[in-house]
Amino acid sequence: MARYFTNRLLLVIPTLIAISLIIFIILAIAPGDPMGEFANNPAITAEVRANIRRSLGLDQPLPMRYLKWAWAFAQGDMGYSFTSRSPVSDLIGQRLPTTLWIVGTAYGLSVLMALPLGVFSALRRYTLIDQIITAIALMGFSLPTFVTGLLLIILFSVQLRWLPFIYDSNLQVTGWNSFVVQVQQSIMPIAVLVLFQSAVLMRFVRSAILDEMQQNYVRTAYAKGLQTWRVVGHHMLRNALIPVVTLVALDIPSLFTGSLVVEQVFRIPGIGALLIESIMRNDTPVVMAIALIYAILVVLLSLAADLLYSVLDPRVQLR
Protein backbone atom coordinates (compact mmCIF):
# COMPACT_ATOMS: atom_id res chain seq x y z
CA MET A 1 0.00 0.00 0.00
CA ALA A 2 2.88 2.38 0.75
CA ARG A 3 4.19 2.01 -2.79
CA TYR A 4 0.72 2.59 -4.24
CA PHE A 5 0.26 5.66 -2.07
CA THR A 6 3.61 7.07 -3.16
CA ASN A 7 2.85 6.47 -6.84
CA ARG A 8 -0.55 8.14 -6.50
CA LEU A 9 1.00 11.15 -4.79
CA LEU A 10 3.50 11.46 -7.61
CA LEU A 11 0.60 11.33 -10.06
CA VAL A 12 -1.27 14.04 -8.15
CA ILE A 13 1.39 16.65 -8.92
CA PRO A 14 1.20 16.54 -12.75
CA THR A 15 -2.58 16.22 -12.51
CA LEU A 16 -2.88 19.44 -10.52
CA ILE A 17 -0.40 21.18 -12.81
CA ALA A 18 -2.51 20.21 -15.83
CA ILE A 19 -5.70 21.37 -14.10
CA SER A 20 -4.16 24.69 -13.09
CA LEU A 21 -2.90 25.25 -16.63
CA ILE A 22 -6.32 24.55 -18.09
CA ILE A 23 -7.99 26.90 -15.61
CA PHE A 24 -5.45 29.63 -16.35
CA ILE A 25 -5.83 29.32 -20.14
CA ILE A 26 -9.63 29.35 -19.97
CA LEU A 27 -9.66 32.48 -17.82
CA ALA A 28 -6.99 34.14 -19.96
CA ILE A 29 -8.92 33.70 -23.23
CA ALA A 30 -12.34 34.36 -21.71
CA PRO A 31 -14.03 37.60 -22.80
CA GLY A 32 -13.77 40.53 -20.45
CA ASP A 33 -11.09 42.76 -19.03
CA PRO A 34 -10.25 43.28 -15.35
CA MET A 35 -9.71 46.93 -16.21
CA GLY A 36 -13.14 47.21 -17.84
CA GLU A 37 -14.65 48.92 -14.79
CA PHE A 38 -12.27 51.85 -15.33
CA ALA A 39 -13.16 52.29 -19.00
CA ASN A 40 -16.05 54.70 -18.35
CA ASN A 41 -14.32 56.61 -15.59
CA PRO A 42 -13.03 59.90 -17.08
CA ALA A 43 -10.80 60.49 -14.05
CA ILE A 44 -8.66 57.48 -14.98
CA THR A 45 -6.58 58.19 -18.03
CA ALA A 46 -5.07 55.67 -20.40
CA GLU A 47 -1.69 56.18 -18.75
CA VAL A 48 -3.13 55.44 -15.31
CA ARG A 49 -4.85 52.32 -16.65
CA ALA A 50 -1.56 51.20 -18.16
CA ASN A 51 0.20 51.71 -14.84
CA ILE A 52 -2.51 49.72 -13.03
CA ARG A 53 -2.24 46.94 -15.59
CA ARG A 54 1.53 46.92 -15.14
CA SER A 55 1.22 46.79 -11.35
CA LEU A 56 -1.11 43.79 -11.63
CA GLY A 57 1.25 42.01 -14.02
CA LEU A 58 -1.29 42.00 -16.84
CA ASP A 59 1.24 43.44 -19.29
CA GLN A 60 3.43 40.32 -19.12
CA PRO A 61 3.20 37.34 -21.49
CA LEU A 62 0.78 34.59 -20.51
CA PRO A 63 3.47 31.92 -19.87
CA MET A 64 5.31 34.27 -17.50
CA ARG A 65 2.09 35.17 -15.71
CA TYR A 66 1.21 31.50 -15.26
CA LEU A 67 4.65 30.53 -13.95
CA LYS A 68 4.67 33.38 -11.44
CA TRP A 69 1.15 32.56 -10.26
CA ALA A 70 1.81 28.80 -10.00
CA TRP A 71 5.07 29.29 -8.10
CA ALA A 72 3.44 31.73 -5.69
CA PHE A 73 0.44 29.43 -5.16
CA ALA A 74 2.75 26.49 -4.42
CA GLN A 75 4.29 28.63 -1.68
CA GLY A 76 0.88 29.48 -0.22
CA ASP A 77 0.57 32.91 -1.82
CA MET A 78 -2.71 33.13 -3.75
CA GLY A 79 -2.05 36.67 -4.93
CA TYR A 80 -4.20 39.76 -4.68
CA SER A 81 -7.68 40.49 -5.93
CA PHE A 82 -7.83 42.72 -8.98
CA THR A 83 -10.89 44.57 -7.72
CA SER A 84 -10.41 44.90 -3.95
CA ARG A 85 -6.59 44.63 -3.91
CA SER A 86 -6.98 42.43 -0.83
CA PRO A 87 -5.10 39.14 -0.47
CA VAL A 88 -7.09 36.31 -2.01
CA SER A 89 -6.41 34.14 1.03
CA ASP A 90 -8.07 36.78 3.25
CA LEU A 91 -11.14 36.94 1.00
CA ILE A 92 -11.50 33.16 1.06
CA GLY A 93 -10.87 33.05 4.81
CA GLN A 94 -13.67 35.56 5.41
CA ARG A 95 -16.20 33.52 3.43
CA LEU A 96 -15.07 30.00 4.35
CA PRO A 97 -16.66 29.68 7.84
CA THR A 98 -20.14 30.39 6.49
CA THR A 99 -19.79 27.85 3.69
CA LEU A 100 -18.34 25.22 6.03
CA TRP A 101 -21.22 25.75 8.47
CA ILE A 102 -23.89 25.32 5.79
CA VAL A 103 -22.20 22.53 3.85
CA GLY A 104 -20.90 20.63 6.89
CA THR A 105 -24.23 20.64 8.69
CA ALA A 106 -26.09 19.69 5.53
CA TYR A 107 -23.78 16.79 4.76
CA GLY A 108 -23.88 15.44 8.29
CA LEU A 109 -27.69 15.49 8.32
CA SER A 110 -27.77 13.93 4.85
CA VAL A 111 -25.69 10.97 5.98
CA LEU A 112 -27.75 10.52 9.16
CA MET A 113 -30.97 10.49 7.11
CA ALA A 114 -29.77 8.48 4.11
CA LEU A 115 -28.37 5.48 5.99
CA PRO A 116 -31.48 4.43 7.95
CA LEU A 117 -33.89 5.35 5.14
CA GLY A 118 -31.85 3.47 2.56
CA VAL A 119 -31.61 0.36 4.73
CA PHE A 120 -35.31 0.47 5.66
CA SER A 121 -36.34 0.99 2.04
CA ALA A 122 -34.26 -1.98 0.90
CA LEU A 123 -35.64 -4.28 3.62
CA ARG A 124 -39.21 -3.24 2.70
CA ARG A 125 -38.64 -3.51 -1.03
CA TYR A 126 -41.70 -3.00 -3.26
CA THR A 127 -43.92 -2.10 -0.32
CA LEU A 128 -45.85 1.14 0.02
CA ILE A 129 -43.23 2.54 2.41
CA ASP A 130 -40.48 1.75 -0.07
CA GLN A 131 -42.40 3.45 -2.88
CA ILE A 132 -42.99 6.58 -0.78
CA ILE A 133 -39.33 6.84 0.25
CA THR A 134 -38.17 6.21 -3.31
CA ALA A 135 -40.59 8.82 -4.68
CA ILE A 136 -39.37 11.44 -2.19
CA ALA A 137 -35.75 10.60 -3.03
CA LEU A 138 -36.48 10.85 -6.74
CA MET A 139 -38.14 14.23 -6.21
CA GLY A 140 -35.21 15.51 -4.16
CA PHE A 141 -32.74 14.24 -6.74
CA SER A 142 -34.64 15.66 -9.73
CA LEU A 143 -35.59 19.13 -8.48
CA PRO A 144 -32.87 21.73 -9.02
CA THR A 145 -31.69 23.32 -5.80
CA PHE A 146 -32.68 26.81 -6.95
CA VAL A 147 -36.27 25.61 -7.51
CA THR A 148 -36.42 24.01 -4.07
CA GLY A 149 -34.93 27.12 -2.50
CA LEU A 150 -37.44 29.45 -4.15
CA LEU A 151 -40.33 27.20 -3.12
CA LEU A 152 -39.17 27.25 0.51
CA ILE A 153 -38.78 31.04 0.42
CA ILE A 154 -42.30 31.49 -0.98
CA LEU A 155 -43.82 29.13 1.58
CA PHE A 156 -41.94 29.84 4.81
CA SER A 157 -40.78 33.43 4.27
CA VAL A 158 -43.41 35.11 2.10
CA GLN A 159 -46.58 33.21 3.00
CA LEU A 160 -46.03 31.99 6.56
CA ARG A 161 -43.31 34.50 7.54
CA TRP A 162 -41.66 31.97 9.80
CA LEU A 163 -38.09 32.19 8.50
CA PRO A 164 -35.89 34.96 7.06
CA PHE A 165 -35.20 34.57 3.35
CA ILE A 166 -31.88 36.48 3.42
CA TYR A 167 -28.95 35.00 5.32
CA ASP A 168 -27.11 37.44 7.58
CA SER A 169 -23.48 36.31 7.52
CA ASN A 170 -22.46 39.17 9.84
CA LEU A 171 -24.51 37.75 12.70
CA GLN A 172 -22.42 37.04 15.78
CA VAL A 173 -23.66 34.26 18.07
CA THR A 174 -23.21 35.73 21.54
CA GLY A 175 -26.17 34.26 23.39
CA TRP A 176 -29.30 32.18 23.16
CA ASN A 177 -31.30 34.74 21.18
CA SER A 178 -28.61 35.17 18.53
CA PHE A 179 -28.20 31.38 18.38
CA VAL A 180 -31.92 30.99 17.67
CA VAL A 181 -31.67 33.55 14.88
CA GLN A 182 -28.66 31.71 13.45
CA VAL A 183 -30.59 28.44 13.43
CA GLN A 184 -33.66 30.06 11.87
CA GLN A 185 -31.75 31.60 8.99
CA SER A 186 -29.84 28.34 8.40
CA ILE A 187 -32.88 26.06 8.19
CA MET A 188 -33.86 26.70 4.57
CA PRO A 189 -30.42 26.64 2.89
CA ILE A 190 -29.45 23.54 4.85
CA ALA A 191 -32.80 21.90 4.07
CA VAL A 192 -32.29 22.47 0.33
CA LEU A 193 -28.88 20.78 0.39
CA VAL A 194 -30.09 17.97 2.66
CA LEU A 195 -33.04 17.17 0.37
CA PHE A 196 -30.77 16.83 -2.64
CA GLN A 197 -27.79 15.11 -1.00
CA SER A 198 -29.74 12.66 1.15
CA ALA A 199 -31.69 11.59 -1.94
CA VAL A 200 -28.45 10.75 -3.75
CA LEU A 201 -26.96 8.90 -0.79
CA MET A 202 -30.19 7.09 0.07
CA ARG A 203 -30.52 5.65 -3.43
CA PHE A 204 -26.96 4.40 -3.24
CA VAL A 205 -27.43 2.87 0.24
CA ARG A 206 -30.60 1.12 -0.90
CA SER A 207 -28.82 -0.31 -3.93
CA ALA A 208 -25.87 -1.50 -1.82
CA ILE A 209 -28.15 -3.24 0.70
CA LEU A 210 -30.12 -4.94 -2.08
CA ASP A 211 -26.89 -6.27 -3.55
CA GLU A 212 -25.83 -7.70 -0.19
CA MET A 213 -29.22 -9.36 0.36
CA GLN A 214 -28.49 -11.68 -2.58
CA GLN A 215 -25.24 -12.96 -1.09
CA ASN A 216 -24.90 -16.48 0.27
CA TYR A 217 -23.70 -15.38 3.70
CA VAL A 218 -26.99 -13.50 4.21
CA ARG A 219 -29.02 -16.59 3.36
CA THR A 220 -26.85 -18.60 5.74
CA ALA A 221 -27.40 -16.09 8.52
CA TYR A 222 -31.17 -16.24 8.06
CA ALA A 223 -31.02 -20.05 7.91
CA LYS A 224 -29.35 -20.04 11.32
CA GLY A 225 -32.40 -18.27 12.69
CA LEU A 226 -30.81 -14.87 13.28
CA GLN A 227 -33.15 -11.92 13.54
CA THR A 228 -33.27 -9.35 10.77
CA TRP A 229 -31.72 -6.55 12.83
CA ARG A 230 -28.79 -8.81 13.70
CA VAL A 231 -28.25 -9.90 10.10
CA VAL A 232 -28.34 -6.30 8.92
CA GLY A 233 -26.29 -4.78 11.73
CA HIS A 234 -23.60 -7.43 12.09
CA HIS A 235 -23.30 -8.73 8.55
CA MET A 236 -24.90 -6.79 5.70
CA LEU A 237 -24.34 -3.23 6.86
CA ARG A 238 -20.59 -3.55 7.21
CA ASN A 239 -20.11 -4.82 3.67
CA ALA A 240 -22.66 -2.41 2.23
CA LEU A 241 -20.97 0.56 3.90
CA ILE A 242 -17.71 -0.05 2.03
CA PRO A 243 -18.91 1.49 -1.26
CA VAL A 244 -21.11 3.97 0.63
CA VAL A 245 -18.17 5.41 2.56
CA THR A 246 -16.27 5.73 -0.70
CA LEU A 247 -19.19 7.63 -2.23
CA VAL A 248 -19.41 9.90 0.81
CA ALA A 249 -15.74 10.83 0.43
CA LEU A 250 -16.02 11.44 -3.31
CA ASP A 251 -19.29 13.34 -3.09
CA ILE A 252 -18.12 16.08 -0.72
CA PRO A 253 -16.85 18.35 -3.53
CA SER A 254 -20.19 18.06 -5.33
CA LEU A 255 -21.91 19.42 -2.24
CA PHE A 256 -19.63 22.46 -2.32
CA THR A 257 -20.60 22.89 -5.97
CA GLY A 258 -24.28 22.60 -5.07
CA SER A 259 -23.83 25.28 -2.44
CA LEU A 260 -23.00 27.78 -5.22
CA VAL A 261 -26.66 27.93 -6.22
CA VAL A 262 -27.95 27.87 -2.65
CA GLU A 263 -25.74 30.79 -1.66
CA GLN A 264 -27.05 32.81 -4.60
CA VAL A 265 -30.70 32.03 -3.78
CA PHE A 266 -30.43 32.94 -0.10
CA ARG A 267 -27.86 35.75 -0.59
CA ILE A 268 -25.25 33.99 1.52
CA PRO A 269 -21.76 35.56 1.16
CA GLY A 270 -19.88 32.31 1.14
CA ILE A 271 -17.25 30.78 -1.12
CA GLY A 272 -19.79 30.15 -3.86
CA ALA A 273 -21.00 33.74 -3.86
CA LEU A 274 -17.39 34.94 -3.91
CA LEU A 275 -16.69 32.76 -6.95
CA ILE A 276 -19.72 34.06 -8.86
CA GLU A 277 -18.91 37.68 -7.99
CA SER A 278 -15.31 37.23 -9.07
CA ILE A 279 -16.35 35.69 -12.39
CA MET A 280 -18.67 38.62 -13.08
CA ARG A 281 -15.87 41.09 -12.28
CA ASN A 282 -13.16 39.17 -14.20
CA ASP A 283 -11.23 38.90 -10.94
CA THR A 284 -8.91 36.18 -12.23
CA PRO A 285 -6.76 35.54 -9.11
CA VAL A 286 -9.82 34.82 -6.95
CA VAL A 287 -11.45 32.58 -9.57
CA MET A 288 -8.24 30.63 -10.16
CA ALA A 289 -7.60 30.14 -6.45
CA ILE A 290 -11.12 28.84 -5.70
CA ALA A 291 -11.22 26.61 -8.79
CA LEU A 292 -7.83 25.09 -8.00
CA ILE A 293 -8.78 24.54 -4.36
CA TYR A 294 -11.85 22.61 -5.55
CA ALA A 295 -9.63 20.58 -7.87
CA ILE A 296 -7.19 19.79 -5.06
CA LEU A 297 -10.10 18.74 -2.87
CA VAL A 298 -11.41 16.36 -5.55
CA VAL A 299 -8.00 14.79 -6.22
CA LEU A 300 -7.11 14.30 -2.54
CA LEU A 301 -10.53 12.91 -1.62
CA SER A 302 -10.31 10.49 -4.55
CA LEU A 303 -6.99 9.25 -3.18
CA ALA A 304 -8.43 9.03 0.33
CA ALA A 305 -11.40 7.04 -0.97
CA ASP A 306 -9.12 4.48 -2.64
CA LEU A 307 -7.07 4.04 0.52
CA LEU A 308 -10.17 3.84 2.71
CA TYR A 309 -11.70 1.24 0.41
CA SER A 310 -8.64 -1.01 0.83
CA VAL A 311 -8.75 -0.61 4.61
CA LEU A 312 -12.45 -1.49 4.87
CA ASP A 313 -12.27 -4.37 2.40
CA PRO A 314 -9.20 -6.64 2.83
CA ARG A 315 -10.02 -8.32 -0.50
CA VAL A 316 -8.99 -5.15 -2.35
CA GLN A 317 -5.31 -5.11 -3.15
CA LEU A 318 -3.84 -1.75 -4.16
CA ARG A 319 -1.03 -2.19 -6.63
C-alpha positions in Angstrom: 0.0 0.0 0.0 2.9 2.4 0.8 4.2 2.0 -2.8 0.7 2.6 -4.2 0.3 5.7 -2.1 3.6 7.1 -3.2 2.8 6.5 -6.8 -0.5 8.1 -6.5 1.0 11.2 -4.8 3.5 11.5 -7.6 0.6 11.3 -10.1 -1.3 14.0 -8.2 1.4 16.7 -8.9 1.2 16.5 -12.8 -2.6 16.2 -12.5 -2.9 19.4 -10.5 -0.4 21.2 -12.8 -2.5 20.2 -15.8 -5.7 21.4 -14.1 -4.2 24.7 -13.1 -2.9 25.2 -16.6 -6.3 24.6 -18.1 -8.0 26.9 -15.6 -5.4 29.6 -16.3 -5.8 29.3 -20.1 -9.6 29.4 -20.0 -9.7 32.5 -17.8 -7.0 34.1 -20.0 -8.9 33.7 -23.2 -12.3 34.4 -21.7 -14.0 37.6 -22.8 -13.8 40.5 -20.5 -11.1 42.8 -19.0 -10.2 43.3 -15.3 -9.7 46.9 -16.2 -13.1 47.2 -17.8 -14.6 48.9 -14.8 -12.3 51.8 -15.3 -13.2 52.3 -19.0 -16.0 54.7 -18.4 -14.3 56.6 -15.6 -13.0 59.9 -17.1 -10.8 60.5 -14.0 -8.7 57.5 -15.0 -6.6 58.2 -18.0 -5.1 55.7 -20.4 -1.7 56.2 -18.7 -3.1 55.4 -15.3 -4.9 52.3 -16.7 -1.6 51.2 -18.2 0.2 51.7 -14.8 -2.5 49.7 -13.0 -2.2 46.9 -15.6 1.5 46.9 -15.1 1.2 46.8 -11.3 -1.1 43.8 -11.6 1.3 42.0 -14.0 -1.3 42.0 -16.8 1.2 43.4 -19.3 3.4 40.3 -19.1 3.2 37.3 -21.5 0.8 34.6 -20.5 3.5 31.9 -19.9 5.3 34.3 -17.5 2.1 35.2 -15.7 1.2 31.5 -15.3 4.6 30.5 -13.9 4.7 33.4 -11.4 1.2 32.6 -10.3 1.8 28.8 -10.0 5.1 29.3 -8.1 3.4 31.7 -5.7 0.4 29.4 -5.2 2.8 26.5 -4.4 4.3 28.6 -1.7 0.9 29.5 -0.2 0.6 32.9 -1.8 -2.7 33.1 -3.7 -2.0 36.7 -4.9 -4.2 39.8 -4.7 -7.7 40.5 -5.9 -7.8 42.7 -9.0 -10.9 44.6 -7.7 -10.4 44.9 -4.0 -6.6 44.6 -3.9 -7.0 42.4 -0.8 -5.1 39.1 -0.5 -7.1 36.3 -2.0 -6.4 34.1 1.0 -8.1 36.8 3.2 -11.1 36.9 1.0 -11.5 33.2 1.1 -10.9 33.0 4.8 -13.7 35.6 5.4 -16.2 33.5 3.4 -15.1 30.0 4.3 -16.7 29.7 7.8 -20.1 30.4 6.5 -19.8 27.8 3.7 -18.3 25.2 6.0 -21.2 25.8 8.5 -23.9 25.3 5.8 -22.2 22.5 3.8 -20.9 20.6 6.9 -24.2 20.6 8.7 -26.1 19.7 5.5 -23.8 16.8 4.8 -23.9 15.4 8.3 -27.7 15.5 8.3 -27.8 13.9 4.8 -25.7 11.0 6.0 -27.7 10.5 9.2 -31.0 10.5 7.1 -29.8 8.5 4.1 -28.4 5.5 6.0 -31.5 4.4 7.9 -33.9 5.4 5.1 -31.8 3.5 2.6 -31.6 0.4 4.7 -35.3 0.5 5.7 -36.3 1.0 2.0 -34.3 -2.0 0.9 -35.6 -4.3 3.6 -39.2 -3.2 2.7 -38.6 -3.5 -1.0 -41.7 -3.0 -3.3 -43.9 -2.1 -0.3 -45.8 1.1 0.0 -43.2 2.5 2.4 -40.5 1.8 -0.1 -42.4 3.4 -2.9 -43.0 6.6 -0.8 -39.3 6.8 0.3 -38.2 6.2 -3.3 -40.6 8.8 -4.7 -39.4 11.4 -2.2 -35.8 10.6 -3.0 -36.5 10.8 -6.7 -38.1 14.2 -6.2 -35.2 15.5 -4.2 -32.7 14.2 -6.7 -34.6 15.7 -9.7 -35.6 19.1 -8.5 -32.9 21.7 -9.0 -31.7 23.3 -5.8 -32.7 26.8 -7.0 -36.3 25.6 -7.5 -36.4 24.0 -4.1 -34.9 27.1 -2.5 -37.4 29.4 -4.2 -40.3 27.2 -3.1 -39.2 27.3 0.5 -38.8 31.0 0.4 -42.3 31.5 -1.0 -43.8 29.1 1.6 -41.9 29.8 4.8 -40.8 33.4 4.3 -43.4 35.1 2.1 -46.6 33.2 3.0 -46.0 32.0 6.6 -43.3 34.5 7.5 -41.7 32.0 9.8 -38.1 32.2 8.5 -35.9 35.0 7.1 -35.2 34.6 3.3 -31.9 36.5 3.4 -28.9 35.0 5.3 -27.1 37.4 7.6 -23.5 36.3 7.5 -22.5 39.2 9.8 -24.5 37.8 12.7 -22.4 37.0 15.8 -23.7 34.3 18.1 -23.2 35.7 21.5 -26.2 34.3 23.4 -29.3 32.2 23.2 -31.3 34.7 21.2 -28.6 35.2 18.5 -28.2 31.4 18.4 -31.9 31.0 17.7 -31.7 33.6 14.9 -28.7 31.7 13.5 -30.6 28.4 13.4 -33.7 30.1 11.9 -31.8 31.6 9.0 -29.8 28.3 8.4 -32.9 26.1 8.2 -33.9 26.7 4.6 -30.4 26.6 2.9 -29.4 23.5 4.8 -32.8 21.9 4.1 -32.3 22.5 0.3 -28.9 20.8 0.4 -30.1 18.0 2.7 -33.0 17.2 0.4 -30.8 16.8 -2.6 -27.8 15.1 -1.0 -29.7 12.7 1.1 -31.7 11.6 -1.9 -28.4 10.8 -3.8 -27.0 8.9 -0.8 -30.2 7.1 0.1 -30.5 5.7 -3.4 -27.0 4.4 -3.2 -27.4 2.9 0.2 -30.6 1.1 -0.9 -28.8 -0.3 -3.9 -25.9 -1.5 -1.8 -28.1 -3.2 0.7 -30.1 -4.9 -2.1 -26.9 -6.3 -3.6 -25.8 -7.7 -0.2 -29.2 -9.4 0.4 -28.5 -11.7 -2.6 -25.2 -13.0 -1.1 -24.9 -16.5 0.3 -23.7 -15.4 3.7 -27.0 -13.5 4.2 -29.0 -16.6 3.4 -26.8 -18.6 5.7 -27.4 -16.1 8.5 -31.2 -16.2 8.1 -31.0 -20.0 7.9 -29.4 -20.0 11.3 -32.4 -18.3 12.7 -30.8 -14.9 13.3 -33.2 -11.9 13.5 -33.3 -9.4 10.8 -31.7 -6.6 12.8 -28.8 -8.8 13.7 -28.2 -9.9 10.1 -28.3 -6.3 8.9 -26.3 -4.8 11.7 -23.6 -7.4 12.1 -23.3 -8.7 8.5 -24.9 -6.8 5.7 -24.3 -3.2 6.9 -20.6 -3.6 7.2 -20.1 -4.8 3.7 -22.7 -2.4 2.2 -21.0 0.6 3.9 -17.7 0.0 2.0 -18.9 1.5 -1.3 -21.1 4.0 0.6 -18.2 5.4 2.6 -16.3 5.7 -0.7 -19.2 7.6 -2.2 -19.4 9.9 0.8 -15.7 10.8 0.4 -16.0 11.4 -3.3 -19.3 13.3 -3.1 -18.1 16.1 -0.7 -16.8 18.4 -3.5 -20.2 18.1 -5.3 -21.9 19.4 -2.2 -19.6 22.5 -2.3 -20.6 22.9 -6.0 -24.3 22.6 -5.1 -23.8 25.3 -2.4 -23.0 27.8 -5.2 -26.7 27.9 -6.2 -28.0 27.9 -2.6 -25.7 30.8 -1.7 -27.0 32.8 -4.6 -30.7 32.0 -3.8 -30.4 32.9 -0.1 -27.9 35.7 -0.6 -25.2 34.0 1.5 -21.8 35.6 1.2 -19.9 32.3 1.1 -17.2 30.8 -1.1 -19.8 30.2 -3.9 -21.0 33.7 -3.9 -17.4 34.9 -3.9 -16.7 32.8 -6.9 -19.7 34.1 -8.9 -18.9 37.7 -8.0 -15.3 37.2 -9.1 -16.4 35.7 -12.4 -18.7 38.6 -13.1 -15.9 41.1 -12.3 -13.2 39.2 -14.2 -11.2 38.9 -10.9 -8.9 36.2 -12.2 -6.8 35.5 -9.1 -9.8 34.8 -7.0 -11.4 32.6 -9.6 -8.2 30.6 -10.2 -7.6 30.1 -6.5 -11.1 28.8 -5.7 -11.2 26.6 -8.8 -7.8 25.1 -8.0 -8.8 24.5 -4.4 -11.8 22.6 -5.5 -9.6 20.6 -7.9 -7.2 19.8 -5.1 -10.1 18.7 -2.9 -11.4 16.4 -5.5 -8.0 14.8 -6.2 -7.1 14.3 -2.5 -10.5 12.9 -1.6 -10.3 10.5 -4.5 -7.0 9.3 -3.2 -8.4 9.0 0.3 -11.4 7.0 -1.0 -9.1 4.5 -2.6 -7.1 4.0 0.5 -10.2 3.8 2.7 -11.7 1.2 0.4 -8.6 -1.0 0.8 -8.8 -0.6 4.6 -12.4 -1.5 4.9 -12.3 -4.4 2.4 -9.2 -6.6 2.8 -10.0 -8.3 -0.5 -9.0 -5.2 -2.4 -5.3 -5.1 -3.2 -3.8 -1.8 -4.2 -1.0 -2.2 -6.6 
